[in-house]
Amino acid sequence: MKINVIDLFSGCGGLTDGFLQTGKYNTLAAVDWELPTIQTLKSRLSLKWNYNLKLENIIHFDIQRTEELINGFNDPIYGKNKGLDTIIGDKIVDLIVGGPPCQAYSIAGRVRDKNGMQDDYRNFLFESYVKMVDYYKPKAFVFENVEGIISARPGGVSIIKRVKQAFEHIGYEITDNLRENALFDTSYYNVPQKRKRVIIFGVKKNKTSTNKIVKFYTLMKNKANKEPLNSKVAFQNLPKIYPAKKSSKYSHVIKNNGTDYPKNHEPRMHNERDIGIFKLLAKDISTGVEKYTSSRALIELYKEKTGKNSKFHKYHVIREDKPSNTIPAHLYKDGLRHIHPDPEQARSITVREAARLQTFDDDFEFFGSRGDQYKMIGNAVPPEFSKLIAQTIAEMLNK
């Protein structure tokens, strides 16, 4: 019998896709508040996994409005839906998965925000997740977030302390040591990207709950590879494409001698100055000179080329002999830190290349504007990593 799952803050479906790839799960419902991500997830579930969209179980709604989400709503922005209780019916919810938006916890976000994200409402979106766990009382849950959640202290109180207390209050247990047990680098789990994420696995508190949590993390750690996966696999078998020098609309499919290439593989627009910098930096690495690999050299290059001072280096070429740096949500507005390794192409990475670094299959199509697509990919859990999580939980729940 398949394990029934609800995916909260689902995004475009990185967690859901990985879980479904195991063949052991049934997605009862998924919820997100951004329309392009819901459109993308609906398309994926319909075309890849043969889901019946007439069930209305892929829901565009604000999860903070938990009572309406459960009982139904008719909203001028989100439309009309009969609610989770009606959709789920008499089925048992075995597992709830998801990760509240992480920008408020991210260390990079705190650096950029003048108040260190102290006033950001997203600090407390986990409370809506906790309410849903309390209402449906699944056997277990998976709460995914960025490494920064471990050190985040909005209002001077540890967010992890708040999270642990909230789950304890509704009768669930999580590990006491998140940094040691729950922090994973996905580059050791078949993802060609250095991406550190916290995976909080929780179960109903009883005599065996502590053992279950220890077992989950032990199994996950044992699945790690000895060496990280390098980024080269993400760029193989793709056509060479070149930066656009003026804004234009591209078709979803690029053809080369009559061959269809993966969708969402179109170049961004770059000015002549940036194209020259990309070529210089990529060639510096590919030839082995490596004059510009230190932060100091990159900061000086930025000043030389732009006339502006910066405390941080702006440029980063993805090296094929190492995992990529983390694909972030803000990639949609900043491509300088994800430069293609080929100096001939001299551009930032495409949506499809970002998706490959996140281990989305090439038949996974992303909808919305190009900015929407970069953002949803950067926010997602890599499906290859979520598949390992799913396999581990299935081993435990089925026993």
C-alpha positions as CSV (number, residue, x, y, z in Angstrom):
1,M,0.0,0.0,0.0
2,K,1.3,3.4,-0.9
3,I,2.1,6.1,1.7
4,N,-0.2,9.1,1.6
5,V,1.5,12.5,1.6
6,I,0.5,16.2,1.8
7,D,3.1,18.6,0.4
8,L,2.9,22.1,2.0
9,F,4.8,25.1,0.6
10,S,5.3,22.7,-2.4
11,G,6.8,25.1,-4.8
12,C,7.2,23.5,-8.3
13,G,7.4,20.1,-6.7
14,G,11.0,19.1,-6.0
15,L,10.0,17.1,-3.0
16,T,6.9,15.6,-4.6
17,D,8.8,14.6,-7.7
18,G,11.4,12.8,-5.8
19,F,8.8,11.0,-3.6
20,L,6.8,9.9,-6.6
21,Q,9.9,8.6,-8.4
22,T,10.2,5.8,-5.7
23,G,6.7,4.5,-6.6
24,K,5.9,4.2,-2.9
25,Y,3.9,7.4,-2.4
26,N,0.6,8.9,-3.3
27,T,0.3,12.7,-3.2
28,L,-3.1,13.5,-1.7
29,A,-2.6,17.2,-2.1
30,A,0.0,20.0,-2.6
31,V,-0.3,23.6,-1.7
32,D,1.6,26.7,-2.7
33,W,0.8,30.4,-2.9
34,E,2.6,31.3,-6.1
35,L,0.7,30.7,-9.3
36,P,3.6,29.9,-11.7
37,T,4.8,27.2,-9.3
38,I,1.3,25.7,-9.1
39,Q,1.0,25.8,-12.9
40,T,4.4,24.0,-13.2
41,L,3.4,21.4,-10.6
42,K,0.0,20.7,-12.2
43,S,1.7,20.2,-15.6
44,R,4.3,17.8,-14.1
45,L,1.7,15.8,-12.2
46,S,-0.6,15.5,-15.1
47,L,2.0,14.7,-17.9
48,K,4.5,12.7,-15.9
49,W,2.6,11.1,-13.2
50,N,-0.9,10.9,-14.8
51,Y,-2.7,12.8,-12.0
52,N,-6.3,13.8,-12.5
53,L,-6.3,17.6,-12.1
54,K,-10.1,17.6,-11.8
55,L,-9.6,16.4,-8.2
56,E,-8.5,20.0,-7.5
57,N,-5.9,18.7,-5.0
58,I,-3.1,21.0,-6.3
59,I,-4.1,24.1,-4.5
60,H,-3.1,27.7,-5.1
61,F,-3.6,29.4,-1.7
62,D,-2.0,31.1,1.3
63,I,-1.1,28.4,3.8
64,Q,-1.3,30.9,6.7
65,R,-5.1,30.8,6.3
66,T,-5.2,27.2,7.6
67,E,-8.9,27.0,8.5
68,E,-10.0,28.0,5.0
69,L,-7.4,25.7,3.4
70,I,-8.9,22.8,5.4
71,N,-12.6,23.7,5.0
72,G,-12.7,25.4,1.6
73,F,-12.5,29.0,0.3
74,N,-13.8,31.4,-2.3
75,D,-11.3,34.1,-2.8
76,P,-10.9,36.9,-5.4
77,I,-7.1,36.1,-5.7
78,Y,-6.9,32.4,-5.2
79,G,-10.3,31.4,-6.7
80,K,-12.5,28.7,-5.3
81,N,-11.7,25.3,-3.7
82,K,-13.6,22.8,-1.6
83,G,-10.8,22.4,0.9
84,L,-8.4,19.7,2.0
85,D,-10.9,17.8,4.2
86,T,-13.2,17.3,1.3
87,I,-10.4,16.4,-1.1
88,I,-8.8,13.9,1.3
89,G,-12.1,12.4,2.5
90,D,-11.6,9.3,4.6
91,K,-8.0,8.7,3.5
92,I,-5.3,8.6,6.2
93,V,-2.5,11.2,5.9
94,D,0.6,9.2,6.7
95,L,3.2,11.9,6.0
96,I,3.4,15.7,5.7
97,V,6.4,17.2,3.9
98,G,7.4,20.7,2.9
99,G,9.7,23.7,3.7
100,P,8.4,27.2,4.5
101,P,10.1,29.9,2.4
102,C,13.6,30.2,3.7
103,Q,14.6,33.8,2.8
104,A,14.1,34.9,6.4
105,Y,16.5,32.3,7.7
106,S,19.1,32.5,5.0
107,I,22.4,34.0,6.1
108,A,22.7,35.8,2.7
109,G,19.3,37.3,3.3
110,R,20.2,38.5,6.7
111,V,23.4,40.2,5.4
112,R,21.4,42.0,2.7
113,D,18.5,43.1,5.0
114,K,19.2,46.2,7.2
115,N,17.4,44.5,10.1
116,G,18.9,41.1,9.5
117,M,15.4,39.8,8.6
118,Q,14.3,40.3,12.2
119,D,11.0,41.8,11.1
120,D,10.3,39.4,8.2
121,Y,6.9,37.6,8.6
122,R,8.4,34.5,7.0
123,N,10.3,33.8,10.2
124,F,7.0,32.4,11.6
125,L,5.5,30.6,8.6
126,F,6.5,27.3,10.3
127,E,3.6,27.9,12.6
128,S,1.2,27.2,9.8
129,Y,3.0,24.0,9.0
130,V,2.8,23.0,12.7
131,K,-1.0,23.7,12.6
132,M,-1.4,21.4,9.6
133,V,0.6,18.6,11.3
134,D,-1.5,19.0,14.5
135,Y,-4.8,18.8,12.5
136,Y,-4.0,15.8,10.3
137,K,-1.7,14.0,12.8
138,P,0.4,12.1,10.3
139,K,2.8,9.3,11.5
140,A,5.7,11.5,10.5
141,F,6.7,14.8,8.8
142,V,9.7,16.2,6.9
143,F,10.5,19.9,7.4
144,E,13.2,21.1,5.0
145,N,15.0,24.4,5.2
146,V,18.3,26.2,4.8
147,E,21.4,25.9,7.1
148,G,20.7,29.4,8.4
149,I,17.6,28.3,10.3
150,I,20.0,26.8,12.9
151,S,21.4,30.2,13.8
152,A,18.4,32.4,13.1
153,R,17.2,34.3,16.2
154,P,14.3,36.7,15.3
155,G,13.4,38.7,18.4
156,G,16.5,37.3,20.1
157,V,15.0,33.8,20.4
158,S,16.4,30.8,18.5
159,I,14.0,29.8,15.7
160,I,15.0,26.2,16.2
161,K,14.0,26.4,19.9
162,R,10.6,27.8,18.8
163,V,10.2,25.1,16.2
164,K,11.1,22.3,18.6
165,Q,8.8,23.6,21.3
166,A,5.9,24.0,18.8
167,F,6.2,20.4,17.6
168,E,6.6,19.1,21.2
169,H,3.4,21.0,22.1
170,I,1.4,19.0,19.6
171,G,3.0,15.7,20.5
172,Y,5.9,15.2,18.0
173,E,9.6,14.7,18.6
174,I,12.6,15.9,16.5
175,T,16.3,15.5,17.1
176,D,18.0,17.6,19.7
177,N,21.1,18.2,17.6
178,L,20.1,19.6,14.2
179,R,23.6,20.7,13.2
180,E,25.1,17.3,13.8
181,N,22.3,15.1,12.6
182,A,20.0,17.0,10.3
183,L,22.4,19.1,8.2
184,F,23.2,17.6,4.8
185,D,25.4,18.6,1.9
186,T,23.5,17.4,-1.2
187,S,26.6,17.1,-3.3
188,Y,27.3,13.9,-1.5
189,Y,23.8,12.6,-2.4
190,N,23.8,12.6,-6.2
191,V,23.3,16.3,-6.7
192,P,26.1,18.2,-8.6
193,Q,25.8,21.2,-6.4
194,K,27.1,22.2,-2.9
195,R,23.8,22.8,-1.2
196,K,23.6,22.5,2.5
197,R,20.1,21.9,3.8
198,V,18.5,21.0,7.2
199,I,16.1,18.1,7.1
200,I,14.0,17.9,10.2
201,F,12.4,14.5,10.5
202,G,9.7,14.3,13.2
203,V,7.5,11.5,14.5
204,K,4.7,11.1,17.1
205,K,6.2,11.1,20.5
206,N,6.1,7.7,22.2
207,K,8.5,5.0,23.6
208,T,10.1,4.3,20.2
209,S,10.1,7.8,18.7
210,T,13.7,8.6,19.7
211,N,14.9,5.4,18.1
212,K,13.0,6.1,14.9
213,I,14.6,9.5,14.6
214,V,18.1,8.1,15.2
215,K,17.4,5.4,12.7
216,F,16.3,7.9,10.0
217,Y,19.5,10.0,10.3
218,T,21.7,6.9,10.5
219,L,20.1,5.5,7.3
220,M,20.5,8.9,5.5
221,K,24.1,9.3,6.5
222,N,24.9,5.8,5.3
223,K,23.5,6.7,1.8
224,A,26.1,9.5,1.4
225,N,28.7,9.0,-1.3
226,K,32.4,9.2,-0.4
227,E,33.0,11.9,-2.9
228,P,30.8,14.9,-4.0
229,L,29.3,14.9,-7.5
230,N,30.9,17.4,-9.8
231,S,28.9,19.8,-12.0
232,K,30.2,18.5,-15.3
233,V,27.2,16.1,-15.6
234,A,24.8,19.1,-15.7
235,F,26.3,20.5,-18.9
236,Q,26.6,17.4,-21.0
237,N,24.7,16.9,-24.2
238,L,23.4,20.4,-24.4
239,P,23.8,22.6,-27.4
240,K,26.2,25.5,-27.3
241,I,24.2,28.7,-27.0
242,Y,25.4,32.3,-26.8
243,P,24.3,35.3,-24.7
244,A,21.6,37.4,-26.1
245,K,22.7,41.0,-26.7
246,K,19.2,42.4,-26.8
247,S,16.0,41.4,-25.2
248,S,13.9,39.1,-27.3
249,K,11.3,36.3,-26.9
250,Y,12.5,32.8,-27.5
251,S,10.5,29.7,-28.4
252,H,10.3,27.0,-25.7
253,V,12.2,24.6,-27.9
254,I,15.5,25.2,-29.6
255,K,16.2,23.2,-32.7
256,N,19.6,22.2,-33.9
257,N,19.6,20.4,-37.3
258,G,16.1,19.3,-36.6
259,T,16.8,17.9,-33.1
260,D,14.7,19.1,-30.2
261,Y,16.7,20.1,-27.1
262,P,15.3,20.4,-23.6
263,K,12.8,23.2,-22.9
264,N,13.7,26.2,-20.8
265,H,17.2,26.3,-22.4
266,E,17.5,29.9,-23.7
267,P,20.3,32.4,-23.0
268,R,19.8,35.5,-20.9
269,M,20.7,39.0,-22.2
270,H,24.1,40.3,-21.3
271,N,25.9,43.5,-22.2
272,E,29.2,43.5,-24.0
273,R,31.2,44.3,-20.8
274,D,29.8,41.3,-18.9
275,I,30.3,39.0,-21.9
276,G,33.9,40.0,-22.0
277,I,34.3,39.4,-18.2
278,F,32.6,36.0,-18.4
279,K,34.9,34.9,-21.3
280,L,38.0,36.1,-19.4
281,L,37.1,34.3,-16.1
282,A,36.0,31.1,-17.7
283,K,39.2,31.0,-19.9
284,D,41.3,31.7,-16.8
285,I,40.1,28.5,-15.3
286,S,39.9,26.3,-18.4
287,T,43.5,27.1,-19.3
288,G,44.7,26.5,-15.8
289,V,46.1,30.0,-15.3
290,E,43.7,30.8,-12.4
291,K,44.7,34.4,-12.0
292,Y,41.2,35.4,-10.9
293,T,40.3,32.6,-8.5
294,S,40.8,34.5,-5.2
295,S,38.2,36.9,-3.7
296,R,40.7,39.7,-3.7
297,A,41.5,39.3,-7.4
298,L,37.8,39.2,-8.3
299,I,37.0,42.3,-6.2
300,E,39.8,44.2,-8.0
301,L,38.6,43.0,-11.4
302,Y,35.1,44.2,-10.6
303,K,36.4,47.7,-9.7
304,E,38.6,47.8,-12.8
305,K,35.7,46.9,-15.1
306,T,32.9,48.8,-13.5
307,G,34.6,51.6,-11.5
308,K,32.6,50.6,-8.4
309,N,33.8,49.3,-5.1
310,S,32.5,46.2,-3.5
311,K,33.2,44.3,-0.2
312,F,32.2,41.0,-1.9
313,H,33.3,39.5,-5.1
314,K,30.5,39.5,-7.7
315,Y,31.7,36.8,-10.1
316,H,31.8,33.0,-9.9
317,V,32.5,30.6,-12.7
318,I,31.0,27.1,-12.1
319,R,33.9,24.6,-12.3
320,E,33.3,21.3,-13.9
321,D,35.8,19.6,-11.7
322,K,33.8,20.5,-8.5
323,P,30.1,20.7,-7.4
324,S,28.4,23.9,-8.4
325,N,27.9,26.6,-5.9
326,T,24.4,26.7,-4.4
327,I,21.6,27.6,-6.8
328,P,19.7,30.3,-5.0
329,A,16.2,31.8,-5.4
330,H,17.6,35.2,-6.3
331,L,19.4,33.7,-9.3
332,Y,16.5,35.2,-11.3
333,K,18.0,38.7,-10.7
334,D,21.7,37.9,-10.4
335,G,23.5,35.6,-12.9
336,L,27.0,36.9,-12.2
337,R,27.7,34.2,-9.6
338,H,26.7,31.3,-11.9
339,I,28.8,31.7,-15.0
340,H,28.9,28.9,-17.5
341,P,32.3,27.1,-17.5
342,D,32.7,27.3,-21.3
343,P,34.6,30.5,-22.2
344,E,33.2,30.3,-25.8
345,Q,29.6,30.6,-24.6
346,A,30.5,33.4,-22.2
347,R,27.2,33.7,-20.4
348,S,25.3,32.9,-17.2
349,I,23.6,29.5,-16.9
350,T,20.2,28.9,-18.4
351,V,17.0,27.8,-16.6
352,R,17.6,24.3,-17.9
353,E,21.2,24.2,-16.6
354,A,20.0,25.5,-13.2
355,A,17.4,22.7,-13.2
356,R,20.0,20.1,-14.1
357,L,22.2,21.3,-11.2
358,Q,19.1,20.8,-9.1
359,T,18.6,17.3,-10.6
360,F,15.3,18.0,-12.3
361,D,14.7,15.7,-15.3
362,D,14.9,17.3,-18.8
363,D,11.2,16.5,-19.4
364,F,10.3,18.7,-16.3
365,E,9.0,21.9,-17.9
366,F,8.9,25.2,-16.0
367,F,6.2,27.8,-16.5
368,G,5.8,31.6,-15.8
369,S,8.4,34.2,-16.7
370,R,12.0,33.3,-16.9
371,G,12.5,35.1,-13.6
372,D,9.7,32.9,-12.1
373,Q,11.5,29.8,-13.4
374,Y,14.9,30.6,-11.9
375,K,13.2,31.5,-8.6
376,M,11.2,28.3,-8.3
377,I,14.2,26.1,-9.2
378,G,16.4,28.0,-6.6
379,N,13.7,27.4,-4.0
380,A,13.3,23.7,-4.7
381,V,14.5,20.6,-3.0
382,P,16.6,18.6,-5.5
383,P,14.4,15.7,-6.6
384,E,17.4,13.3,-6.5
385,F,17.9,14.2,-2.8
386,S,14.3,14.1,-2.0
387,K,14.1,10.6,-3.6
388,L,16.7,9.3,-1.0
389,I,14.7,10.9,1.8
390,A,11.5,9.2,0.5
391,Q,13.2,5.8,0.2
392,T,14.5,6.1,3.8
393,I,11.1,7.0,5.2
394,A,9.4,4.2,3.2
395,E,11.9,1.7,4.7
396,M,10.8,2.8,8.2
397,L,7.1,3.4,7.8
398,N,6.5,0.1,5.9
399,K,8.2,-1.8,8.7
